[in-house]
Amino acid sequence: MITSGQRPVFTGPAETLDALCDPAFDPRKVVYLPLAAKSAVTVSNFIPAKILAQDFSPHHIKADMEGPQSTMLVVAQTFYHFVESAN
């Protein structure tokens, strides 16, 4: 799932979990990021934007979006680290 326009909020793990469990949480408006990401993100507000196209293939995601200014593009993706058994 790809969404765009969210306002970034930088918090620690416990605060993020609390916020995600809050009934008022709206993932279309807010994205929670680790504190370490703050220096790399220049967007600070919710900016309405539109996903025009998206394409998924193994190890590759492509998305075209349109917005009035720089905004967040959020890709919700699960990571599963597969460890092969030595048996």
Long-range contacts (C-beta under 8 A, 24 or more apart in sequence): 1-75, 1-76, 2-51, 2-54, 2-61, 2-63, 2-73, 2-74, 2-75, 2-76, 3-27, 3-28, 3-51, 3-73, 3-74, 3-76, 4-49, 4-50, 4-51, 4-65, 4-67, 4-71, 4-72, 4-73, 4-74, 5-29, 5-46, 5-47, 5-48, 5-49, 5-67, 5-71, 5-72, 6-30, 6-31, 6-46, 6-71, 6-72, 6-74, 7-31, 7-43, 7-44, 7-45, 7-46, 7-72, 8-32, 8-33, 8-37, 8-41, 8-43, 8-44, 8-72, 9-33, 10-34, 10-35, 10-37, 10-38, 10-41, 11-35, 31-72, 31-74, 41-72, 42-70, 43-70, 43-71, 43-72, 47-71, 47-72, 49-73
